[in-house]
Amino acid sequence: MSYLFTSESVSEGHPDKIADQISDALIDNFLAFDPESKVACETLVTTGQVILAGEVKSQTYLDVQQIARDVIKKIGYTKSEYMFEANSCGILSAIHEQSQDINQGVDRSSKEEQGAGDQGMMFGYATNETQDYMPLALDLAHKLLQELAALRRENKEIAYLRPDAKSQVTLEYDDNNKPVRIDAIVISTQHDDFDEESTMLAKIKKDLVDILIPRIIAKYPQYAHLFNDKIEYHINPTGKFVIGGPHGDTGLTGRKIIVDTYGGKGAHGGGAFSGKDPSKVDRSAAYATRHIAKNLVAAGVADEILVQVSYAIGVAKPMGIYINTYGTGKVSKTDGEIAKIVENIFDMRPYFIEQRLKLRNPIYSETAAYGHMGRKSETVTKTFKSPGGEEKTVTVELFTWEKLDFVDQVKTAFSL
């Protein structure tokens, strides 16, 4: 029987995402000047105010206020009428030194025996229903908001847009679990004030349906067949959305973990990513399990795969690895047998995850909006400046966990 499935996304101007981006900008700056930094940074944003808190062990000193202001400015909060503006908002830092009780469980005389930064379980997921091995509803929800942000920055066709926005996509699946069409699209976008609310609502809906949607179809032709004249559009369904961003809703680091991962498909261990250095397995192991799942699906082991790994704090070796192929396996092995083979291919001790995926580099700012998974792996050059005037230019590889660099090994192991 056919069914409906929904995923949502939020823009870089959403309050929770502002918090995530500030936290990850701090991570990048710490790692740029001291790759061995241990950081757990939380951010709260509200009307005219940013509060930074967390624990750090690092050899470098940062101007955390300026880093936060640069992030806010880049997102687009540059006008006083937003009631949250890069140059004028207050910034309070309550960042202090990392607990030695935690650090002693991570640092070891032998780096290879580095313990997990916390207990917990992490999940990775992949499906072949899109080219980037991501769930389709989430992929579309992200792309709608990325294109909306591009329109906002162009400030031509839709000049009244403000940074805060959310999207939601509902897909219809057939009896074979294949997506066949888009059933509904919800977009709520912050905007400048209009003289008349009825005029405003009509214009926003017309612009998004007639300008945004055609741009999506043109840019992603592989999804064109999913769009149809029966899609139910809910554009700013509550009406006026002038008050938004941190003035409209307080934002916190780590409150969009489903947006960050798989849109409700697969599973989630509960740990957020942003603001955490890679010794925290909440982050590094979630990336590693995504890397495993994607390479297994790309190699043809199954059409859809969920990978779980779990840890004890201070212990290097995982408690276990679990695989679920949802009955889509293409090899003559049980899910348990697949898991045993995976353990032999991928070393899931924290140090080896960091090395394999090059995680001790300043690569995290780019992850903090529009999802940590399903993104394009690319090499970029970044420049960081310290309060003392030191400048550090580094070339780093982004989204290494999205690389299909283990497909050949997987195929060999499974005789594919």
C-alpha angles and dihedrals in degrees: 000000000000119000143184126243127186136199131177138206136191131214128247087257094060109113095240090049092049086057092048092049093050091049092049093046087058090050091052094049092049092048093045092061099028116020091190093061117136110211139172109174127177125190131198121191127189138146106333093336142099122188120193122195137163149092127288138181109186144133092225135078122217138194093234093179093058092045090054092048092050091053093049091049093049091052091055108256094136104127127083092222088069087069087224115072132169100234100038107037117109116246122200120187121203096166114143140170120298117258112263088216089065096038094055089062093054107038117072134175086242111052091208089065094053107149126232112270091229143355121261146095127272131197135208125190139186136176131182094226090103134036091248092048093247132129107273100227092055092043090055093044091054093046093051091057096041089055091044089054090050089053090049092052093046088054092195116098095025107025100166100066122124126200103260117087144144132198136193130189126196117197131194115225125198129227090278093057091253120138110242106171147351110260100183142001124200121192125173112184130180113235145177117273118275128206092234124032096208091053090047095052094047093049095047092050093046093048094049094046095041101036111021099041095049089050090054092049092048094047096043106033091168087074098044093100091060094062116087142161092257096065111127108226121202105186114180089338094185091055121230116044106176097122105067144125117055090334090062099037133010113244129214135185115259102019097118101058095140092049086049093054130022109331094249097315119119110003142290130221093212101246120123123223112208118092094023126111116224095264084077103086090203083079109024097043092046088056091045094051090049088052090052095046094048094049092047093052093043090051091054100250090131141339092242130019138181119196124193128189127178135196144191116223112263093012119111101200115074120244088234149316122242127193129195119184094179090230092299096109118140097191128077094247135099120246088254092054090048089053091054091053091047090055089058094049101043121045103213098189108124096244092052092047089053091050097043094050097033091236099161090079130093095263103124108089090074092055096056098084132040096017138307093237133061093030128135117268108225141152118246138170119233133186124209129187127206125213088252092060097258113145122206122192116190135176111218139175114236126213095006089169088068093063118111091217097129098052094102093049091048092049091050093048092050096037092240 
